[in-house]
Amino acid sequence: MFRRFASIAFIWVAFATNALAADKAHRIAIQVDQNDPQVMNLALNNATNVIEYYREKNEDVEVDIVTYGPGLHMLRSDTSPVQDRIKRLKDMVFPGKIQFSACNKTKQGMEKTEGHAISVLPEATVVPSGVVHLMELQEQGWSYVRP
C-alpha cells in the first residue's frame, strides 16, 4: 500500500513540477554601465534576440535594461546615441515586457556636475539606484547579463 501511495505521490509531484516549469516567465536584467555605443547596441541586440527567441516559442519574457554610471548616457534625452533604436524596440514589445531603468543616483550626480537638469527618454523609468535595482531583480530570480 505504501509503495502504491509513494508512486502516486511521485507522479503527482512530477506533473506539478512540469506544469510550474512550463508557466515560468523568463526574466533577464541587462546591465549597461559604459558610455560606449557598441556596448549599448550589444545590450539592445541581446534584448532583441531574447525577446524574439521566446516569442517564437510562445513563451513570456520580461527584459529590464538597467543603466547607471556612464551607461546612463544610453537613456539621456540629450546624449543617447541609440534613442531611435530604444523607441523601436519599446514599440515592438508588448507593454510591460521591456523596461529601460535609469539610475537616479547617477542622474543626480550628473546634474550636480553639469549644473542643469537632465531628462531621460520617455521610454525610461527612473529607479532610485541602478545597482540596487539589479541586485533586487537577481534576488527575485531574474537572470543577469553584462554585455
Wavefront OBJ file of the C-alpha trace (Angstrom):
o trace
v 0.000 0.000 0.000
v 2.799 2.417 0.896
v 4.580 1.779 -2.435
v 1.397 2.486 -4.342
v 0.898 5.752 -2.420
v 4.561 6.714 -2.946
v 4.282 6.015 -6.681
v 1.146 8.118 -6.996
v 2.738 10.937 -4.985
v 5.869 10.802 -7.154
v 3.821 11.014 -10.363
v 1.767 13.902 -8.969
v 4.928 15.820 -7.986
v 6.454 15.202 -11.435
v 3.355 16.578 -13.185
v 3.137 19.568 -10.854
v 6.818 20.378 -11.370
v 6.471 20.209 -15.161
v 3.375 22.420 -15.075
v 5.170 25.022 -12.946
v 8.230 24.950 -15.218
v 6.049 25.466 -18.295
v 4.374 28.517 -16.702
v 7.655 30.102 -15.562
v 8.169 33.527 -17.061
v 11.658 34.207 -18.355
v 13.179 37.396 -16.937
v 16.516 38.959 -17.778
v 18.264 42.074 -16.475
v 20.893 43.568 -18.767
v 23.450 45.960 -17.259
v 24.860 48.960 -19.123
v 27.487 50.931 -17.195
v 29.616 52.294 -20.033
v 29.172 55.318 -22.289
v 30.036 53.223 -25.336
v 27.645 52.947 -28.298
v 28.974 49.442 -29.043
v 28.064 48.242 -25.545
v 24.663 49.939 -25.778
v 23.948 48.336 -29.152
v 25.107 44.962 -27.855
v 22.674 45.273 -24.921
v 19.863 46.119 -27.351
v 20.888 43.188 -29.578
v 20.798 40.876 -26.534
v 17.340 42.131 -25.580
v 16.002 41.800 -29.123
v 17.394 38.280 -29.512
v 15.923 37.113 -26.195
v 12.513 38.634 -26.977
v 12.411 37.115 -30.470
v 13.575 33.695 -29.220
v 10.823 33.396 -26.619
v 8.213 34.991 -28.864
v 8.851 32.200 -31.419
v 8.344 29.642 -28.620
v 5.145 31.410 -27.462
v 6.687 31.912 -24.011
v 6.616 35.031 -21.870
v 9.765 37.034 -21.310
v 10.495 40.259 -19.466
v 13.603 42.349 -20.093
v 14.993 45.179 -17.975
v 17.968 47.134 -19.334
v 19.476 48.835 -16.294
v 21.794 51.819 -16.796
v 23.997 53.566 -14.271
v 27.303 55.419 -14.147
v 28.484 56.452 -17.621
v 25.937 53.990 -19.057
v 23.155 56.439 -18.158
v 24.005 58.273 -21.398
v 22.113 55.448 -23.135
v 18.861 56.814 -21.662
v 19.628 60.542 -21.579
v 17.453 62.576 -23.947
v 20.375 64.836 -24.871
v 23.201 62.296 -25.314
v 21.752 58.888 -26.217
v 23.301 57.508 -29.405
v 20.650 54.745 -29.505
v 17.404 56.566 -28.725
v 15.770 55.690 -32.067
v 16.532 52.021 -31.529
v 15.140 52.146 -27.994
v 11.877 53.642 -29.264
v 11.571 50.979 -31.995
v 12.265 48.163 -29.511
v 9.780 49.555 -26.980
v 7.150 49.859 -29.734
v 7.650 46.259 -30.940
v 7.301 44.668 -27.492
v 4.067 44.194 -25.592
v 3.621 46.750 -22.788
v 5.329 45.764 -19.573
v 7.635 43.231 -21.240
v 10.609 45.567 -21.556
v 11.793 48.266 -19.221
v 14.675 50.704 -19.503
v 15.823 51.653 -15.991
v 17.812 54.828 -15.359
v 19.742 55.216 -12.103
v 18.576 58.281 -10.181
v 21.793 58.449 -8.108
v 23.808 58.740 -11.338
v 21.313 61.234 -12.776
v 21.578 63.443 -9.681
v 25.380 63.278 -9.758
v 25.459 64.266 -13.439
v 23.035 67.130 -12.778
v 25.254 68.430 -9.976
v 28.407 68.147 -12.096
v 26.838 69.684 -15.216
v 24.824 72.330 -13.355
v 21.477 71.647 -15.053
v 18.578 69.231 -15.019
v 18.897 66.082 -17.110
v 15.933 64.451 -18.754
v 15.704 60.797 -19.655
v 13.980 59.290 -22.660
v 10.204 58.855 -22.339
v 10.723 55.084 -22.675
v 12.850 55.063 -19.493
v 11.854 54.636 -15.868
v 13.967 56.282 -13.180
v 14.876 53.885 -10.360
v 16.465 55.045 -7.072
v 19.728 53.146 -7.679
v 20.742 51.093 -10.705
v 22.994 48.767 -8.718
v 20.357 48.170 -6.046
v 17.740 47.600 -8.765
v 19.958 44.935 -10.378
v 20.565 43.313 -7.015
v 16.852 43.202 -6.198
v 15.968 41.763 -9.612
v 18.525 38.994 -9.081
v 17.107 38.317 -5.616
v 13.719 37.857 -7.307
v 15.177 35.243 -9.635
v 15.955 37.369 -12.715
v 18.862 36.259 -14.887
v 21.687 38.773 -15.277
v 23.773 39.700 -18.312
v 26.510 42.271 -18.724
v 27.401 42.710 -22.409
l 1 2 3 4 5 6 7 8 9 10 11 12 13 14 15 16 17 18 19 20 21 22 23 24 25 26 27 28 29 30 31 32 33 34 35 36 37 38 39 40 41 42 43 44 45 46 47 48 49 50 51 52 53 54 55 56 57 58 59 60 61 62 63 64 65 66 67 68 69 70 71 72 73 74 75 76 77 78 79 80 81 82 83 84 85 86 87 88 89 90 91 92 93 94 95 96 97 98 99 100 101 102 103 104 105 106 107 108 109 110 111 112 113 114 115 116 117 118 119 120 121 122 123 124 125 126 127 128 129 130 131 132 133 134 135 136 137 138 139 140 141 142 143 144 145 146 147
